[in-house]
Amino acid sequence: MRSALILTVLLALALLLVSGCTTAGPFVTDIGYDGEGNLVITKNSVKYDAFFGTVSTADNEQITVLKTPKP
C-alpha cells in the first residue's frame, strides 16, 4: 500500500515536469523601412507556461534586413 502511494506521488511529479512550457514561433512582429530601400523584419517567439497559465515573449528576437537591389 505504501509503495503504491510513493509510486503515485512520483508519477504525479514526473507529469508536472513534463507539462512545462511550450514555445511557438518564430513569427513576424514588425516590418519596417530603413530609408535606403531595405526592409527590416523583426521576428520573435511566444512561450506558453501551462503550469501558471501565462503567455509571454520568449526573448529571442531576430532582426533580418532584406536588401533591395539598386538599379
mmCIF file as Biopython writes it, N, C-alpha, C and O atoms, coordinates in Angstrom:
data_model
#
loop_
_atom_site.group_PDB
_atom_site.id
_atom_site.type_symbol
_atom_site.label_atom_id
_atom_site.label_alt_id
_atom_site.label_comp_id
_atom_site.label_asym_id
_atom_site.label_entity_id
_atom_site.label_seq_id
_atom_site.pdbx_PDB_ins_code
_atom_site.Cartn_x
_atom_site.Cartn_y
_atom_site.Cartn_z
_atom_site.occupancy
_atom_site.B_iso_or_equiv
_atom_site.auth_seq_id
_atom_site.auth_asym_id
_atom_site.pdbx_PDB_model_num
ATOM 1   N N  . MET A ? 1  ? 0.826  -1.198 0.000   1.0 0.0 1  A 1 
ATOM 2   C CA . MET A ? 1  ? 0.000  0.000  0.000   1.0 0.0 1  A 1 
ATOM 3   C C  . MET A ? 1  ? 0.866  1.256  0.000   1.0 0.0 1  A 1 
ATOM 4   O O  . MET A ? 1  ? 0.629  2.200  -0.754  1.0 0.0 1  A 1 
ATOM 5   N N  . ARG A ? 2  ? 1.875  1.236  0.869   1.0 0.0 2  A 1 
ATOM 6   C CA . ARG A ? 2  ? 2.743  2.404  0.966   1.0 0.0 2  A 1 
ATOM 7   C C  . ARG A ? 2  ? 3.553  2.608  -0.319  1.0 0.0 2  A 1 
ATOM 8   O O  . ARG A ? 2  ? 3.763  3.747  -0.736  1.0 0.0 2  A 1 
ATOM 9   N N  . SER A ? 3  ? 4.006  1.533  -0.944  1.0 0.0 3  A 1 
ATOM 10  C CA . SER A ? 3  ? 4.786  1.654  -2.174  1.0 0.0 3  A 1 
ATOM 11  C C  . SER A ? 3  ? 3.919  2.183  -3.328  1.0 0.0 3  A 1 
ATOM 12  O O  . SER A ? 3  ? 4.412  2.893  -4.204  1.0 0.0 3  A 1 
ATOM 13  N N  . ALA A ? 4  ? 2.618  1.831  -3.319  1.0 0.0 4  A 1 
ATOM 14  C CA . ALA A ? 4  ? 1.715  2.352  -4.344  1.0 0.0 4  A 1 
ATOM 15  C C  . ALA A ? 4  ? 1.532  3.855  -4.186  1.0 0.0 4  A 1 
ATOM 16  O O  . ALA A ? 4  ? 1.438  4.575  -5.180  1.0 0.0 4  A 1 
ATOM 17  N N  . LEU A ? 5  ? 1.482  4.329  -2.960  1.0 0.0 5  A 1 
ATOM 18  C CA . LEU A ? 5  ? 1.355  5.770  -2.702  1.0 0.0 5  A 1 
ATOM 19  C C  . LEU A ? 5  ? 2.611  6.511  -3.162  1.0 0.0 5  A 1 
ATOM 20  O O  . LEU A ? 5  ? 2.522  7.570  -3.784  1.0 0.0 5  A 1 
ATOM 21  N N  . ILE A ? 6  ? 3.760  5.957  -2.857  1.0 0.0 6  A 1 
ATOM 22  C CA . ILE A ? 6  ? 5.024  6.581  -3.271  1.0 0.0 6  A 1 
ATOM 23  C C  . ILE A ? 6  ? 5.124  6.596  -4.795  1.0 0.0 6  A 1 
ATOM 24  O O  . ILE A ? 6  ? 5.552  7.593  -5.378  1.0 0.0 6  A 1 
ATOM 25  N N  . LEU A ? 7  ? 4.734  5.504  -5.438  1.0 0.0 7  A 1 
ATOM 26  C CA . LEU A ? 7  ? 4.757  5.439  -6.889  1.0 0.0 7  A 1 
ATOM 27  C C  . LEU A ? 7  ? 3.809  6.459  -7.517  1.0 0.0 7  A 1 
ATOM 28  O O  . LEU A ? 7  ? 4.141  7.071  -8.532  1.0 0.0 7  A 1 
ATOM 29  N N  . THR A ? 8  ? 2.646  6.643  -6.926  1.0 0.0 8  A 1 
ATOM 30  C CA . THR A ? 8  ? 1.678  7.624  -7.419  1.0 0.0 8  A 1 
ATOM 31  C C  . THR A ? 8  ? 2.226  9.043  -7.301  1.0 0.0 8  A 1 
ATOM 32  O O  . THR A ? 8  ? 2.072  9.847  -8.220  1.0 0.0 8  A 1 
ATOM 33  N N  . VAL A ? 9  ? 2.858  9.348  -6.188  1.0 0.0 9  A 1 
ATOM 34  C CA . VAL A ? 9  ? 3.432  10.682 -5.977  1.0 0.0 9  A 1 
ATOM 35  C C  . VAL A ? 9  ? 4.560  10.930 -6.979  1.0 0.0 9  A 1 
ATOM 36  O O  . VAL A ? 9  ? 4.651  12.017 -7.549  1.0 0.0 9  A 1 
ATOM 37  N N  . LEU A ? 10 ? 5.407  9.944  -7.194  1.0 0.0 10 A 1 
ATOM 38  C CA . LEU A ? 10 ? 6.496  10.104 -8.158  1.0 0.0 10 A 1 
ATOM 39  C C  . LEU A ? 10 ? 5.965  10.277 -9.580  1.0 0.0 10 A 1 
ATOM 40  O O  . LEU A ? 10 ? 6.505  11.063 -10.359 1.0 0.0 10 A 1 
ATOM 41  N N  . LEU A ? 11 ? 4.916  9.546  -9.910  1.0 0.0 11 A 1 
ATOM 42  C CA . LEU A ? 11 ? 4.308  9.693  -11.226 1.0 0.0 11 A 1 
ATOM 43  C C  . LEU A ? 11 ? 3.707  11.086 -11.410 1.0 0.0 11 A 1 
ATOM 44  O O  . LEU A ? 11 ? 3.825  11.677 -12.484 1.0 0.0 11 A 1 
ATOM 45  N N  . ALA A ? 12 ? 3.068  11.609 -10.373 1.0 0.0 12 A 1 
ATOM 46  C CA . ALA A ? 12 ? 2.498  12.957 -10.441 1.0 0.0 12 A 1 
ATOM 47  C C  . ALA A ? 12 ? 3.593  14.008 -10.607 1.0 0.0 12 A 1 
ATOM 48  O O  . ALA A ? 12 ? 3.428  14.958 -11.372 1.0 0.0 12 A 1 
ATOM 49  N N  . LEU A ? 13 ? 4.703  13.847 -9.900  1.0 0.0 13 A 1 
ATOM 50  C CA . LEU A ? 13 ? 5.821  14.788 -10.048 1.0 0.0 13 A 1 
ATOM 51  C C  . LEU A ? 13 ? 6.427  14.713 -11.446 1.0 0.0 13 A 1 
ATOM 52  O O  . LEU A ? 13 ? 6.801  15.741 -12.012 1.0 0.0 13 A 1 
ATOM 53  N N  . ALA A ? 14 ? 6.527  13.531 -12.000 1.0 0.0 14 A 1 
ATOM 54  C CA . ALA A ? 14 ? 7.062  13.379 -13.353 1.0 0.0 14 A 1 
ATOM 55  C C  . ALA A ? 14 ? 6.145  14.049 -14.376 1.0 0.0 14 A 1 
ATOM 56  O O  . ALA A ? 14 ? 6.627  14.663 -15.328 1.0 0.0 14 A 1 
ATOM 57  N N  . LEU A ? 15 ? 4.849  13.940 -14.191 1.0 0.0 15 A 1 
ATOM 58  C CA . LEU A ? 15 ? 3.911  14.597 -15.105 1.0 0.0 15 A 1 
ATOM 59  C C  . LEU A ? 15 ? 4.005  16.112 -15.014 1.0 0.0 15 A 1 
ATOM 60  O O  . LEU A ? 15 ? 3.876  16.800 -16.027 1.0 0.0 15 A 1 
ATOM 61  N N  . LEU A ? 16 ? 4.228  16.641 -13.821 1.0 0.0 16 A 1 
ATOM 62  C CA . LEU A ? 16 ? 4.393  18.092 -13.676 1.0 0.0 16 A 1 
ATOM 63  C C  . LEU A ? 16 ? 5.641  18.579 -14.398 1.0 0.0 16 A 1 
ATOM 64  O O  . LEU A ? 16 ? 5.632  19.656 -14.995 1.0 0.0 16 A 1 
ATOM 65  N N  . LEU A ? 17 ? 6.708  17.803 -14.350 1.0 0.0 17 A 1 
ATOM 66  C CA . LEU A ? 17 ? 7.937  18.205 -15.036 1.0 0.0 17 A 1 
ATOM 67  C C  . LEU A ? 17 ? 7.772  18.142 -16.546 1.0 0.0 17 A 1 
ATOM 68  O O  . LEU A ? 17 ? 8.311  18.989 -17.258 1.0 0.0 17 A 1 
ATOM 69  N N  . VAL A ? 18 ? 7.048  17.172 -17.043 1.0 0.0 18 A 1 
ATOM 70  C CA . VAL A ? 18 ? 6.856  17.028 -18.488 1.0 0.0 18 A 1 
ATOM 71  C C  . VAL A ? 18 ? 5.918  18.094 -19.038 1.0 0.0 18 A 1 
ATOM 72  O O  . VAL A ? 18 ? 6.075  18.513 -20.185 1.0 0.0 18 A 1 
ATOM 73  N N  . SER A ? 19 ? 4.956  18.537 -18.257 1.0 0.0 19 A 1 
ATOM 74  C CA . SER A ? 19 ? 3.964  19.505 -18.734 1.0 0.0 19 A 1 
ATOM 75  C C  . SER A ? 19 ? 4.441  20.939 -18.552 1.0 0.0 19 A 1 
ATOM 76  O O  . SER A ? 19 ? 3.665  21.802 -18.140 1.0 0.0 19 A 1 
ATOM 77  N N  . GLY A ? 20 ? 5.693  21.199 -18.851 1.0 0.0 20 A 1 
ATOM 78  C CA . GLY A ? 20 ? 6.284  22.521 -18.663 1.0 0.0 20 A 1 
ATOM 79  C C  . GLY A ? 20 ? 5.831  23.531 -19.689 1.0 0.0 20 A 1 
ATOM 80  O O  . GLY A ? 20 ? 4.631  23.731 -19.881 1.0 0.0 20 A 1 
ATOM 81  N N  . CYS A ? 21 ? 6.765  24.161 -20.342 1.0 0.0 21 A 1 
ATOM 82  C CA . CYS A ? 21 ? 6.483  25.254 -21.270 1.0 0.0 21 A 1 
ATOM 83  C C  . CYS A ? 21 ? 6.510  24.761 -22.713 1.0 0.0 21 A 1 
ATOM 84  O O  . CYS A ? 21 ? 7.211  23.809 -23.056 1.0 0.0 21 A 1 
ATOM 85  N N  . THR A ? 22 ? 5.735  25.431 -23.533 1.0 0.0 22 A 1 
ATOM 86  C CA . THR A ? 22 ? 5.793  25.198 -24.967 1.0 0.0 22 A 1 
ATOM 87  C C  . THR A ? 22 ? 6.101  26.518 -25.652 1.0 0.0 22 A 1 
ATOM 88  O O  . THR A ? 22 ? 5.687  27.577 -25.180 1.0 0.0 22 A 1 
ATOM 89  N N  . THR A ? 23 ? 6.818  26.461 -26.748 1.0 0.0 23 A 1 
ATOM 90  C CA . THR A ? 23 ? 7.209  27.660 -27.477 1.0 0.0 23 A 1 
ATOM 91  C C  . THR A ? 23 ? 6.688  27.565 -28.903 1.0 0.0 23 A 1 
ATOM 92  O O  . THR A ? 23 ? 6.806  26.526 -29.553 1.0 0.0 23 A 1 
ATOM 93  N N  . ALA A ? 24 ? 6.120  28.645 -29.372 1.0 0.0 24 A 1 
ATOM 94  C CA . ALA A ? 24 ? 5.627  28.726 -30.749 1.0 0.0 24 A 1 
ATOM 95  C C  . ALA A ? 24 ? 6.348  29.861 -31.460 1.0 0.0 24 A 1 
ATOM 96  O O  . ALA A ? 24 ? 6.595  30.917 -30.878 1.0 0.0 24 A 1 
ATOM 97  N N  . GLY A ? 25 ? 6.674  29.636 -32.692 1.0 0.0 25 A 1 
ATOM 98  C CA . GLY A ? 25 ? 7.294  30.712 -33.446 1.0 0.0 25 A 1 
ATOM 99  C C  . GLY A ? 25 ? 8.448  30.195 -34.261 1.0 0.0 25 A 1 
ATOM 100 O O  . GLY A ? 25 ? 8.622  28.978 -34.338 1.0 0.0 25 A 1 
ATOM 101 N N  . PRO A ? 26 ? 9.232  31.021 -34.861 1.0 0.0 26 A 1 
ATOM 102 C CA . PRO A ? 26 ? 9.144  32.483 -34.810 1.0 0.0 26 A 1 
ATOM 103 C C  . PRO A ? 26 ? 8.064  33.015 -35.739 1.0 0.0 26 A 1 
ATOM 104 O O  . PRO A ? 26 ? 7.727  32.393 -36.747 1.0 0.0 26 A 1 
ATOM 105 N N  . PHE A ? 27 ? 7.538  34.155 -35.387 1.0 0.0 27 A 1 
ATOM 106 C CA . PHE A ? 27 ? 6.557  34.827 -36.223 1.0 0.0 27 A 1 
ATOM 107 C C  . PHE A ? 27 ? 6.958  36.287 -36.355 1.0 0.0 27 A 1 
ATOM 108 O O  . PHE A ? 27 ? 7.703  36.807 -35.525 1.0 0.0 27 A 1 
ATOM 109 N N  . VAL A ? 28 ? 6.470  36.946 -37.388 1.0 0.0 28 A 1 
ATOM 110 C CA . VAL A ? 28 ? 6.837  38.335 -37.675 1.0 0.0 28 A 1 
ATOM 111 C C  . VAL A ? 28 ? 6.084  39.266 -36.729 1.0 0.0 28 A 1 
ATOM 112 O O  . VAL A ? 28 ? 4.857  39.214 -36.642 1.0 0.0 28 A 1 
ATOM 113 N N  . THR A ? 29 ? 6.827  40.119 -36.020 1.0 0.0 29 A 1 
ATOM 114 C CA . THR A ? 29 ? 6.215  41.082 -35.113 1.0 0.0 29 A 1 
ATOM 115 C C  . THR A ? 29 ? 6.223  42.494 -35.669 1.0 0.0 29 A 1 
ATOM 116 O O  . THR A ? 29 ? 5.401  43.319 -35.268 1.0 0.0 29 A 1 
ATOM 117 N N  . ASP A ? 30 ? 7.146  42.791 -36.595 1.0 0.0 30 A 1 
ATOM 118 C CA . ASP A ? 30 ? 7.229  44.151 -37.121 1.0 0.0 30 A 1 
ATOM 119 C C  . ASP A ? 30 ? 7.924  44.125 -38.475 1.0 0.0 30 A 1 
ATOM 120 O O  . ASP A ? 30 ? 8.883  43.382 -38.679 1.0 0.0 30 A 1 
ATOM 121 N N  . ILE A ? 31 ? 7.432  44.938 -39.389 1.0 0.0 31 A 1 
ATOM 122 C CA . ILE A ? 31 ? 8.077  45.147 -40.685 1.0 0.0 31 A 1 
ATOM 123 C C  . ILE A ? 31 ? 8.275  46.645 -40.835 1.0 0.0 31 A 1 
ATOM 124 O O  . ILE A ? 31 ? 7.325  47.421 -40.737 1.0 0.0 31 A 1 
ATOM 125 N N  . GLY A ? 32 ? 9.514  47.044 -41.073 1.0 0.0 32 A 1 
ATOM 126 C CA . GLY A ? 32 ? 9.816  48.460 -41.186 1.0 0.0 32 A 1 
ATOM 127 C C  . GLY A ? 32 ? 10.624 48.757 -42.436 1.0 0.0 32 A 1 
ATOM 128 O O  . GLY A ? 32 ? 10.966 47.861 -43.208 1.0 0.0 32 A 1 
ATOM 129 N N  . TYR A ? 33 ? 10.918 50.022 -42.615 1.0 0.0 33 A 1 
ATOM 130 C CA . TYR A ? 33 ? 11.650 50.530 -43.767 1.0 0.0 33 A 1 
ATOM 131 C C  . TYR A ? 33 ? 12.795 51.365 -43.224 1.0 0.0 33 A 1 
ATOM 132 O O  . TYR A ? 33 ? 12.577 52.226 -42.372 1.0 0.0 33 A 1 
ATOM 133 N N  . ASP A ? 34 ? 14.016 51.127 -43.702 1.0 0.0 34 A 1 
ATOM 134 C CA . ASP A ? 34 ? 15.170 51.836 -43.147 1.0 0.0 34 A 1 
ATOM 135 C C  . ASP A ? 34 ? 15.517 53.129 -43.866 1.0 0.0 34 A 1 
ATOM 136 O O  . ASP A ? 34 ? 16.491 53.783 -43.495 1.0 0.0 34 A 1 
ATOM 137 N N  . GLY A ? 35 ? 14.753 53.524 -44.882 1.0 0.0 35 A 1 
ATOM 138 C CA . GLY A ? 35 ? 15.009 54.778 -45.582 1.0 0.0 35 A 1 
ATOM 139 C C  . GLY A ? 35 ? 15.952 54.636 -46.758 1.0 0.0 35 A 1 
ATOM 140 O O  . GLY A ? 35 ? 16.101 55.576 -47.539 1.0 0.0 35 A 1 
ATOM 141 N N  . GLU A ? 36 ? 16.591 53.492 -46.907 1.0 0.0 36 A 1 
ATOM 142 C CA . GLU A ? 36 ? 17.512 53.267 -48.021 1.0 0.0 36 A 1 
ATOM 143 C C  . GLU A ? 36 ? 16.968 52.222 -48.992 1.0 0.0 36 A 1 
ATOM 144 O O  . GLU A ? 36 ? 17.716 51.712 -49.826 1.0 0.0 36 A 1 
ATOM 145 N N  . GLY A ? 37 ? 15.688 51.899 -48.900 1.0 0.0 37 A 1 
ATOM 146 C CA . GLY A ? 37 ? 15.078 50.920 -49.785 1.0 0.0 37 A 1 
ATOM 147 C C  . GLY A ? 37 ? 15.119 49.495 -49.258 1.0 0.0 37 A 1 
ATOM 148 O O  . GLY A ? 37 ? 14.754 48.566 -49.978 1.0 0.0 37 A 1 
ATOM 149 N N  . ASN A ? 38 ? 15.552 49.302 -48.022 1.0 0.0 38 A 1 
ATOM 150 C CA . ASN A ? 38 ? 15.649 47.968 -47.440 1.0 0.0 38 A 1 
ATOM 151 C C  . ASN A ? 38 ? 14.505 47.728 -46.450 1.0 0.0 38 A 1 
ATOM 152 O O  . ASN A ? 38 ? 14.033 48.653 -45.789 1.0 0.0 38 A 1 
ATOM 153 N N  . LEU A ? 39 ? 14.077 46.478 -46.365 1.0 0.0 39 A 1 
ATOM 154 C CA . LEU A ? 39 ? 13.055 46.099 -45.388 1.0 0.0 39 A 1 
ATOM 155 C C  . LEU A ? 39 ? 13.731 45.559 -44.137 1.0 0.0 39 A 1 
ATOM 156 O O  . LEU A ? 39 ? 14.677 44.777 -44.225 1.0 0.0 39 A 1 
ATOM 157 N N  . VAL A ? 40 ? 13.244 45.976 -42.973 1.0 0.0 40 A 1 
ATOM 158 C CA . VAL A ? 40 ? 13.737 45.482 -41.696 1.0 0.0 40 A 1 
ATOM 159 C C  . VAL A ? 40 ? 12.611 44.655 -41.085 1.0 0.0 40 A 1 
ATOM 160 O O  . VAL A ? 40 ? 11.547 45.187 -40.767 1.0 0.0 40 A 1 
ATOM 161 N N  . ILE A ? 41 ? 12.846 43.351 -40.922 1.0 0.0 41 A 1 
ATOM 162 C CA . ILE A ? 41 ? 11.824 42.431 -40.425 1.0 0.0 41 A 1 
ATOM 163 C C  . ILE A ? 41 ? 12.249 41.928 -39.052 1.0 0.0 41 A 1 
ATOM 164 O O  . ILE A ? 41 ? 13.356 41.418 -38.882 1.0 0.0 41 A 1 
ATOM 165 N N  . THR A ? 42 ? 11.363 42.075 -38.078 1.0 0.0 42 A 1 
ATOM 166 C CA . THR A ? 42 ? 11.631 41.622 -36.717 1.0 0.0 42 A 1 
ATOM 167 C C  . THR A ? 42 ? 10.752 40.409 -36.419 1.0 0.0 42 A 1 
ATOM 168 O O  . THR A ? 42 ? 9.543  40.433 -36.647 1.0 0.0 42 A 1 
ATOM 169 N N  . LYS A ? 43 ? 11.383 39.342 -35.902 1.0 0.0 43 A 1 
ATOM 170 C CA . LYS A ? 43 ? 10.661 38.115 -35.557 1.0 0.0 43 A 1 
ATOM 171 C C  . LYS A ? 43 ? 10.858 37.831 -34.071 1.0 0.0 43 A 1 
ATOM 172 O O  . LYS A ? 43 ? 11.864 38.226 -33.482 1.0 0.0 43 A 1 
ATOM 173 N N  . ASN A ? 44 ? 9.888  37.142 -33.472 1.0 0.0 44 A 1 
ATOM 174 C CA . ASN A ? 44 ? 10.001 36.723 -32.084 1.0 0.0 44 A 1 
ATOM 175 C C  . ASN A ? 44 ? 9.172  35.460 -31.893 1.0 0.0 44 A 1 
ATOM 176 O O  . ASN A ? 44 ? 8.442  35.049 -32.794 1.0 0.0 44 A 1 
ATOM 177 N N  . SER A ? 45 ? 9.282  34.856 -30.741 1.0 0.0 45 A 1 
ATOM 178 C CA . SER A ? 45 ? 8.535  33.650 -30.406 1.0 0.0 45 A 1 
ATOM 179 C C  . SER A ? 45 ? 7.670  33.911 -29.181 1.0 0.0 45 A 1 
ATOM 180 O O  . SER A ? 45 ? 7.893  34.868 -28.440 1.0 0.0 45 A 1 
ATOM 181 N N  . VAL A ? 46 ? 6.684  33.048 -28.979 1.0 0.0 46 A 1 
ATOM 182 C CA . VAL A ? 46 ? 5.794  33.139 -27.819 1.0 0.0 46 A 1 
ATOM 183 C C  . VAL A ? 46 ? 5.991  31.894 -26.970 1.0 0.0 46 A 1 
ATOM 184 O O  . VAL A ? 46 ? 6.104  30.784 -27.491 1.0 0.0 46 A 1 
ATOM 185 N N  . LYS A ? 47 ? 6.032  32.091 -25.654 1.0 0.0 47 A 1 
ATOM 186 C CA . LYS A ? 47 ? 6.186  30.975 -24.732 1.0 0.0 47 A 1 
ATOM 187 C C  . LYS A ? 47 ? 4.924  30.858 -23.882 1.0 0.0 47 A 1 
ATOM 188 O O  . LYS A ? 47 ? 4.490  31.834 -23.271 1.0 0.0 47 A 1 
ATOM 189 N N  . TYR A ? 48 ? 4.339  29.667 -23.845 1.0 0.0 48 A 1 
ATOM 190 C CA . TYR A ? 48 ? 3.151  29.405 -23.037 1.0 0.0 48 A 1 
ATOM 191 C C  . TYR A ? 48 ? 3.543  28.509 -21.880 1.0 0.0 48 A 1 
ATOM 192 O O  . TYR A ? 48 ? 4.053  27.407 -22.084 1.0 0.0 48 A 1 
ATOM 193 N N  . ASP A ? 49 ? 3.305  28.976 -20.668 1.0 0.0 49 A 1 
ATOM 194 C CA . ASP A ? 49 ? 3.585  28.204 -19.464 1.0 0.0 49 A 1 
ATOM 195 C C  . ASP A ? 49 ? 2.277  27.595 -18.977 1.0 0.0 49 A 1 
ATOM 196 O O  . ASP A ? 49 ? 1.426  28.289 -18.422 1.0 0.0 49 A 1 
ATOM 197 N N  . ALA A ? 50 ? 2.125  26.292 -19.191 1.0 0.0 50 A 1 
ATOM 198 C CA . ALA A ? 50 ? 0.878  25.609 -18.838 1.0 0.0 50 A 1 
ATOM 199 C C  . ALA A ? 50 ? 0.693  25.524 -17.332 1.0 0.0 50 A 1 
ATOM 200 O O  . ALA A ? 50 ? -0.440 25.479 -16.852 1.0 0.0 50 A 1 
ATOM 201 N N  . PHE A ? 51 ? 1.779  25.503 -16.585 1.0 0.0 51 A 1 
ATOM 202 C CA . PHE A ? 51 ? 1.681  25.390 -15.125 1.0 0.0 51 A 1 
ATOM 203 C C  . PHE A ? 51 ? 1.062  26.640 -14.516 1.0 0.0 51 A 1 
ATOM 204 O O  . PHE A ? 51 ? 0.183  26.548 -13.659 1.0 0.0 51 A 1 
ATOM 205 N N  . PHE A ? 52 ? 1.522  27.818 -14.961 1.0 0.0 52 A 1 
ATOM 206 C CA . PHE A ? 52 ? 0.993  29.082 -14.430 1.0 0.0 52 A 1 
ATOM 207 C C  . PHE A ? 52 ? -0.106 29.672 -15.305 1.0 0.0 52 A 1 
ATOM 208 O O  . PHE A ? 52 ? -0.808 30.587 -14.874 1.0 0.0 52 A 1 
ATOM 209 N N  . GLY A ? 53 ? -0.267 29.168 -16.522 1.0 0.0 53 A 1 
ATOM 210 C CA . GLY A ? 53 ? -1.288 29.680 -17.439 1.0 0.0 53 A 1 
ATOM 211 C C  . GLY A ? 53 ? -0.963 31.054 -17.989 1.0 0.0 53 A 1 
ATOM 212 O O  . GLY A ? 53 ? -1.864 31.870 -18.186 1.0 0.0 53 A 1 
ATOM 213 N N  . THR A ? 54 ? 0.325  31.327 -18.243 1.0 0.0 54 A 1 
ATOM 214 C CA . THR A ? 54 ? 0.739  32.638 -18.750 1.0 0.0 54 A 1 
ATOM 215 C C  . THR A ? 54 ? 1.338  32.509 -20.151 1.0 0.0 54 A 1 
ATOM 216 O O  . THR A ? 54 ? 1.885  31.470 -20.521 1.0 0.0 54 A 1 
ATOM 217 N N  . VAL A ? 55 ? 1.220  33.583 -20.909 1.0 0.0 55 A 1 
ATOM 218 C CA . VAL A ? 55 ? 1.816  33.680 -22.240 1.0 0.0 55 A 1 
ATOM 219 C C  . VAL A ? 55 ? 2.767  34.868 -22.225 1.0 0.0 55 A 1 
ATOM 220 O O  . VAL A ? 55 ? 2.396  35.955 -21.781 1.0 0.0 55 A 1 
ATOM 221 N N  . SER A ? 56 ? 3.991  34.671 -22.706 1.0 0.0 56 A 1 
ATOM 222 C CA . SER A ? 56 ? 4.964  35.766 -22.740 1.0 0.0 56 A 1 
ATOM 223 C C  . SER A ? 56 ? 5.856  35.586 -23.962 1.0 0.0 56 A 1 
ATOM 224 O O  . SER A ? 56 ? 5.858  34.528 -24.591 1.0 0.0 56 A 1 
ATOM 225 N N  . THR A ? 57 ? 6.615  36.632 -24.293 1.0 0.0 57 A 1 
ATOM 226 C CA . THR A ? 57 ? 7.568  36.521 -25.393 1.0 0.0 57 A 1 
ATOM 227 C C  . THR A ? 57 ? 8.761  35.710 -24.920 1.0 0.0 57 A 1 
ATOM 228 O O  . THR A ? 57 ? 9.106  35.723 -23.739 1.0 0.0 57 A 1 
ATOM 229 N N  . ALA A ? 58 ? 9.378  35.015 -25.837 1.0 0.0 58 A 1 
ATOM 230 C CA . ALA A ? 58 ? 10.467 34.114 -25.488 1.0 0.0 58 A 1 
ATOM 231 C C  . ALA A ? 58 ? 11.821 34.820 -25.433 1.0 0.0 58 A 1 
ATOM 232 O O  . ALA A ? 58 ? 12.831 34.170 -25.162 1.0 0.0 58 A 1 
ATOM 233 N N  . ASP A ? 59 ? 11.873 36.097 -25.674 1.0 0.0 59 A 1 
ATOM 234 C CA . ASP A ? 59 ? 13.092 36.912 -25.585 1.0 0.0 59 A 1 
ATOM 235 C C  . ASP A ? 59 ? 14.224 36.412 -26.487 1.0 0.0 59 A 1 
ATOM 236 O O  . ASP A ? 59 ? 15.388 36.422 -26.087 1.0 0.0 59 A 1 
ATOM 237 N N  . ASN A ? 60 ? 13.890 35.985 -27.674 1.0 0.0 60 A 1 
ATOM 238 C CA . ASN A ? 60 ? 14.918 35.638 -28.655 1.0 0.0 60 A 1 
ATOM 239 C C  . ASN A ? 60 ? 14.604 36.339 -29.972 1.0 0.0 60 A 1 
ATOM 240 O O  . ASN A ? 60 ? 14.422 35.706 -31.012 1.0 0.0 60 A 1 
ATOM 241 N N  . GLU A ? 61 ? 14.548 37.643 -29.892 1.0 0.0 61 A 1 
ATOM 242 C CA . GLU A ? 61 ? 14.187 38.468 -31.049 1.0 0.0 61 A 1 
ATOM 243 C C  . GLU A ? 61 ? 15.229 38.322 -32.152 1.0 0.0 61 A 1 
ATOM 244 O O  . GLU A ? 61 ? 16.431 38.343 -31.888 1.0 0.0 61 A 1 
ATOM 245 N N  . GLN A ? 62 ? 14.759 38.175 -33.386 1.0 0.0 62 A 1 
ATOM 246 C CA . GLN A ? 62 ? 15.631 38.067 -34.551 1.0 0.0 62 A 1 
ATOM 247 C C  . GLN A ? 62 ? 15.302 39.199 -35.504 1.0 0.0 62 A 1 
ATOM 248 O O  . GLN A ? 62 ? 14.136 39.417 -35.834 1.0 0.0 62 A 1 
ATOM 249 N N  . ILE A ? 63 ? 16.326 39.924 -35.952 1.0 0.0 63 A 1 
ATOM 250 C CA . ILE A ? 63 ? 16.129 41.025 -36.880 1.0 0.0 63 A 1 
ATOM 251 C C  . ILE A ? 63 ? 16.809 40.667 -38.198 1.0 0.0 63 A 1 
ATOM 252 O O  . ILE A ? 63 ? 17.990 40.320 -38.224 1.0 0.0 63 A 1 
ATOM 253 N N  . THR A ? 64 ? 16.045 40.754 -39.298 1.0 0.0 64 A 1 
ATOM 254 C CA . THR A ? 64 ? 16.541 40.450 -40.636 1.0 0.0 64 A 1 
ATOM 255 C C  . THR A ? 64 ? 16.392 41.688 -41.500 1.0 0.0 64 A 1 
ATOM 256 O O  . THR A ? 64 ? 15.339 42.325 -41.496 1.0 0.0 64 A 1 
ATOM 257 N N  . VAL A ? 65 ? 17.435 42.033 -42.239 1.0 0.0 65 A 1 
ATOM 258 C CA . VAL A ? 65 ? 17.390 43.161 -43.169 1.0 0.0 65 A 1 
ATOM 259 C C  . VAL A ? 65 ? 17.433 42.596 -44.584 1.0 0.0 65 A 1 
ATOM 260 O O  . VAL A ? 65 ? 18.412 41.968 -44.988 1.0 0.0 65 A 1 
ATOM 261 N N  . LEU A ? 66 ? 16.347 42.833 -45.335 1.0 0.0 66 A 1 
ATOM 262 C CA . LEU A ? 66 ? 16.306 42.406 -46.737 1.0 0.0 66 A 1 
ATOM 263 C C  . LEU A ? 66 ? 16.733 43.572 -47.612 1.0 0.0 66 A 1 
ATOM 264 O O  . LEU A ? 66 ? 16.043 44.588 -47.699 1.0 0.0 66 A 1 
ATOM 265 N N  . LYS A ? 67 ? 17.860 43.414 -48.245 1.0 0.0 67 A 1 
ATOM 266 C CA . LYS A ? 67 ? 18.400 44.487 -49.086 1.0 0.0 67 A 1 
ATOM 267 C C  . LYS A ? 67 ? 17.773 44.388 -50.469 1.0 0.0 67 A 1 
ATOM 268 O O  . LYS A ? 67 ? 17.706 43.311 -51.062 1.0 0.0 67 A 1 
ATOM 269 N N  . THR A ? 68 ? 17.322 45.515 -50.964 1.0 0.0 68 A 1 
ATOM 270 C CA . THR A ? 68 ? 16.751 45.567 -52.306 1.0 0.0 68 A 1 
ATOM 271 C C  . THR A ? 68 ? 17.857 45.923 -53.298 1.0 0.0 68 A 1 
ATOM 272 O O  . THR A ? 68 ? 18.744 46.713 -52.975 1.0 0.0 68 A 1 
ATOM 273 N N  . PRO A ? 69 ? 17.813 45.354 -54.490 1.0 0.0 69 A 1 
ATOM 274 C CA . PRO A ? 69 ? 18.860 45.656 -55.474 1.0 0.0 69 A 1 
ATOM 275 C C  . PRO A ? 69 ? 18.766 47.103 -55.956 1.0 0.0 69 A 1 
ATOM 276 O O  . PRO A ? 69 ? 17.678 47.634 -56.178 1.0 0.0 69 A 1 
ATOM 277 N N  . LYS A ? 70 ? 19.915 47.714 -56.110 1.0 0.0 70 A 1 
ATOM 278 C CA . LYS A ? 70 ? 19.968 49.100 -56.599 1.0 0.0 70 A 1 
ATOM 279 C C  . LYS A ? 70 ? 20.060 49.072 -58.128 1.0 0.0 70 A 1 
ATOM 280 O O  . LYS A ? 70 ? 20.792 48.263 -58.697 1.0 0.0 70 A 1 
ATOM 281 N N  . PRO A ? 71 ? 19.311 49.965 -58.786 1.0 0.0 71 A 1 
ATOM 282 C CA . PRO A ? 71 ? 19.357 49.988 -60.271 1.0 0.0 71 A 1 
ATOM 283 C C  . PRO A ? 71 ? 20.683 50.503 -60.806 1.0 0.0 71 A 1 
ATOM 284 O O  . PRO A ? 71 ? 20.871 50.580 -62.020 1.0 0.0 71 A 1 
#
